[in-house]
Amino acid sequence: MADLKVPYSKLATKEEAYKEACALITPEYIEKWKIKADISYDEANTRLKATGKGFTLELSFTENQAEVDCDLSFMLKPFKKSVLETIENKLKRHI
């Protein structure tokens, strides 16, 4: 089950939302937090996944919403709520 679900309010399709997220979530964007991550883009399944030391973040785009799964290491778990809030705010502004 997803940690967070954000319905589309600005875009109509999962393809549009996926493309917008890919434009926003880049290695340069993640580096702002001094974190290194590998990002994989799966256009066929409208999914993107960022993996770094101690975390995995996956965004899946369905017909009506973006679903976010955030897996953090034991040391990072206390930050999960603030990470999800940041992601939710960013998605709501753009999709």
N, C-alpha and C positions, 0 to 999 in steps of 0.2 A: 504494500500500500504506500502511496506517495506521502511524503512528509508535508507537501504543500501543493495546493491546486489553485491556479489563477485563471479565471475565465477570460476569454478574449472580450475586450470592450472597444478597442480601436481598429482591430483587424478582423477580417471575415473568415479566413481559412487557416488551417494548420500549416499550409505551405508558406503563407505570408508571415505567420508568427515565427516559424522556424527560420526563415531568411532574415527577419529582423533580429532574432536572438543571435544568429551567427555573425551578423554585422556588429553586434554589441559585445559579445563575449569572445574576445580574442586573447591571445597570449599577452599582448601589450596591456590590455585591460586588467588581467589578473595580476600582472607584475606590479600594478599600482599598490598592491598590498604586500609587496616584497615576498611573493609566493611564486614558486616555479610550478608550472602545471603543463601537462600534455593534454591537448584538446583534440578529440576526434569528432568529426562531423559525419553523420549518417543521414544523407539526404533522402535515401529511399524509404527510411523509416521515420523521418522527421524527428531525429534525436541528436543530441550532442552530449558529450561526456568529457568532463575535466577531471584529471587524476593527478594528484601531487603527493608529496610526503605527508601522510596522515589523513588524507581526505579523498573522497570520490564524490563528484557532483554530477548528476545526470538530469537532463531536461528532456522530457518527451512531450510531443505536441499531438494532441488528439483533435477530434473535430471541433470541440468547444472550449478547450482549456489547455494550459501548459501544466504539466505535472513534474514536480521537482522531488528528486530523491537525493538526500544528503547523508553521506556516511563519513563520520569523523572518528579519528583515533581517540583513544581514552583521554589523552592530554588536551584534545581540542573540543571534546564533548561539551564543556561548559559554555562554549561560544555558539552552539548550534542555533539557539533561539535568535541571536542577533544576526547570524549568517542568513537564516531563513527570512527574517524581516527585511534585510537589505535586498535579497533576491526578489522577494514579493513586491517591494516598492518599485524596484527597477522594472520588473515585468509589467506591473500595472500602468506605469508611465508610458510604456512602448507598445504593448500588445493589447 
